[in-house]
Amino acid sequence: MDPMLIEFPEEFTTERLVIRMPKPGDGKVVYDAIKASINEFKPWLPFAQKEQFEQDVELNIRSAHISFLKRKDLRLLVFLKETGEFIASSGLHRIDWDVPKFEIGYWIDSRFSGKGYMTEAVKGIVDFAFGVLNARRVEIRCDEKNSKSRAIPEKLGFTLEAILKNDDLSPDTNELRNTCIYAKIV
């Protein structure tokens, strides 16, 4: 079946969160979150190495919206259910619809970190992947030194399948880094 014909909700909720596809106009809130968190992002995220502009973030959101509709990449934005505030970006990436399998990536606005929101969002996305998209495998890959990112799959019962040595370069210093591969399967 052509992935573009796969029907599924564009939004779902968890106890405290609304998780949905990106929409045109979301660029402003995403830009504000990136701007507030840029120093925390620099050691881990390549996009944080260059100055961010609101217009570029909006273009990125619109591109993500199109990719979502085409089922090529399922970026998801995370909002607080109670206030509607944008707090995080996540999604299902590197999709193989034949298996089906997905990789979850995520970042959180540092003003909202430490409250369990990202763990809750990732759990909701994992449940969505297995329960709605019939995933057979969900992966989370992260830098071995990123303890906050590693804590999420560990809390959610993912298995550490491998640590790839000298697999990547840190975005801020170009230091060789190891990549942890966590997975959950059905």
C-alpha positions as CSV (number, residue, x, y, z in Angstrom):
1,M,0.0,0.0,0.0
2,D,1.2,3.5,-0.8
3,P,2.0,5.2,2.6
4,M,0.2,8.4,1.4
5,L,-3.0,6.3,1.6
6,I,-2.5,5.3,5.2
7,E,-5.1,7.1,7.4
8,F,-4.5,8.0,11.0
9,P,-5.2,10.9,13.3
10,E,-3.2,14.1,13.0
11,E,-3.5,14.7,16.8
12,F,-3.7,12.7,20.0
13,T,-3.5,13.4,23.7
14,T,-1.9,12.1,26.8
15,E,-2.8,13.0,30.4
16,R,-1.3,16.5,30.2
17,L,-0.4,17.0,26.5
18,V,-1.7,17.5,23.1
19,I,0.5,16.0,20.4
20,R,-0.1,16.9,16.8
21,M,1.3,17.4,13.3
22,P,2.9,20.7,12.6
23,K,0.7,23.3,10.8
24,P,1.5,26.5,8.9
25,G,1.8,29.3,11.5
26,D,3.5,27.1,14.2
27,G,6.9,28.6,13.3
28,K,6.6,31.5,15.8
29,V,6.1,29.3,18.9
30,V,8.7,26.8,17.8
31,Y,11.2,29.7,17.1
32,D,10.5,31.2,20.5
33,A,11.3,27.8,22.2
34,I,14.5,27.3,20.2
35,K,15.6,30.8,21.0
36,A,14.9,30.2,24.8
37,S,16.8,26.9,24.7
38,I,19.6,27.4,22.2
39,N,22.4,27.1,24.8
40,E,21.0,23.8,26.0
41,F,20.6,22.5,22.4
42,K,24.1,23.4,21.2
43,P,26.0,20.3,22.5
44,W,23.4,17.9,20.9
45,L,21.6,19.4,18.0
46,P,23.2,20.4,14.6
47,F,20.5,23.0,13.8
48,A,21.5,24.9,17.0
49,Q,25.0,25.7,15.7
50,K,23.7,28.5,13.4
51,E,21.6,31.5,14.2
52,Q,17.9,30.8,13.9
53,F,15.5,33.1,12.2
54,E,11.7,33.0,12.7
55,Q,11.0,32.9,8.9
56,D,13.4,29.9,8.5
57,V,11.7,28.0,11.3
58,E,8.3,28.7,9.7
59,L,9.6,27.3,6.4
60,N,10.8,24.2,8.3
61,I,7.4,23.8,9.9
62,R,5.6,24.1,6.5
63,S,8.1,21.5,5.0
64,A,7.4,19.2,8.0
65,H,3.6,19.6,7.4
66,I,4.0,18.5,3.8
67,S,6.3,15.6,4.8
68,F,3.6,14.5,7.4
69,L,0.9,14.6,4.7
70,K,3.1,12.5,2.4
71,R,3.8,10.1,5.3
72,K,7.6,10.5,4.7
73,D,8.4,11.9,8.2
74,L,5.9,12.4,11.0
75,R,7.1,15.4,13.0
76,L,5.0,16.0,16.0
77,L,4.6,19.2,18.1
78,V,3.8,18.9,21.8
79,F,1.5,21.4,23.6
80,L,0.3,21.6,27.2
81,K,-3.3,20.5,27.3
82,E,-4.2,23.0,30.0
83,T,-2.7,26.2,28.5
84,G,-2.1,25.4,24.9
85,E,1.6,26.4,25.3
86,F,4.1,24.8,22.9
87,I,6.7,22.9,24.9
88,A,8.5,20.3,22.6
89,S,9.2,18.9,19.2
90,S,9.3,15.2,18.6
91,G,8.2,12.8,15.9
92,L,8.6,9.5,14.1
93,H,11.5,9.6,11.7
94,R,13.5,7.3,9.4
95,I,10.3,5.5,8.6
96,D,10.2,2.1,6.9
97,W,6.5,1.4,6.3
98,D,7.3,-2.1,5.0
99,V,8.3,-3.3,8.5
100,P,6.8,-0.8,9.9
101,K,9.5,0.8,12.0
102,F,10.2,4.3,13.2
103,E,12.8,6.3,15.1
104,I,11.7,8.9,17.7
105,G,13.6,12.1,18.0
106,Y,12.9,14.9,20.5
107,W,13.8,18.1,22.1
108,I,12.1,20.2,24.8
109,D,11.9,23.9,25.5
110,S,14.3,24.2,28.5
111,R,11.7,26.3,30.3
112,F,9.6,23.1,30.6
113,S,12.2,20.5,31.2
114,G,12.4,18.5,34.4
115,K,8.6,18.1,34.8
116,G,8.3,14.7,33.0
117,Y,6.6,16.2,29.9
118,M,9.1,14.7,27.4
119,T,8.9,11.3,28.9
120,E,5.1,11.5,28.8
121,A,5.2,12.7,25.2
122,V,7.5,10.0,24.1
123,K,5.4,7.3,25.8
124,G,2.3,8.7,24.0
125,I,4.2,8.6,20.7
126,V,5.4,5.1,21.3
127,D,1.8,4.0,22.1
128,F,0.6,5.8,18.9
129,A,3.3,4.0,16.9
130,F,2.4,0.6,18.1
131,G,-1.3,1.0,18.6
132,V,-2.3,3.1,15.6
133,L,0.5,2.7,13.1
134,N,1.1,-1.0,13.8
135,A,4.9,-0.5,14.4
136,R,7.0,-3.6,14.9
137,R,10.1,-1.6,16.0
138,V,10.6,1.8,17.5
139,E,14.1,3.2,18.1
140,I,15.6,6.1,20.0
141,R,19.2,7.0,19.1
142,C,21.1,9.5,21.2
143,D,24.6,10.6,22.1
144,E,26.1,8.4,24.8
145,K,27.0,11.6,26.8
146,N,23.4,13.0,26.7
147,S,22.2,11.7,30.0
148,K,18.8,13.6,29.9
149,S,18.0,12.1,26.4
150,R,19.1,8.6,27.5
151,A,16.9,8.7,30.6
152,I,13.8,8.7,28.6
153,P,14.1,5.3,26.8
154,E,15.5,3.9,30.0
155,K,12.4,5.0,32.0
156,L,10.1,3.7,29.3
157,G,11.6,0.2,29.2
158,F,13.5,0.4,25.9
159,T,16.4,-2.1,25.5
160,L,19.8,-0.7,24.9
161,E,20.7,-2.8,21.9
162,A,24.1,-1.2,21.0
163,I,26.5,1.5,21.5
164,L,28.1,2.5,18.2
165,K,31.7,3.6,18.9
166,N,33.0,6.7,17.1
167,D,29.7,6.9,15.2
168,D,29.2,10.7,15.1
169,L,30.7,14.1,15.8
170,S,29.4,16.4,18.5
171,P,27.7,19.3,16.7
172,D,29.4,22.0,18.8
173,T,33.0,20.7,19.1
174,N,33.4,18.0,16.4
175,E,34.6,15.6,19.1
176,L,34.1,11.9,18.2
177,R,31.0,10.5,20.0
178,N,29.3,7.2,20.6
179,T,25.7,6.7,19.7
180,C,23.3,4.6,21.9
181,I,20.6,2.7,20.1
182,Y,17.6,1.9,22.2
183,A,14.7,-0.1,20.8
184,K,11.3,-1.4,21.7
185,I,9.8,-4.2,19.6
186,V,6.5,-6.2,19.4
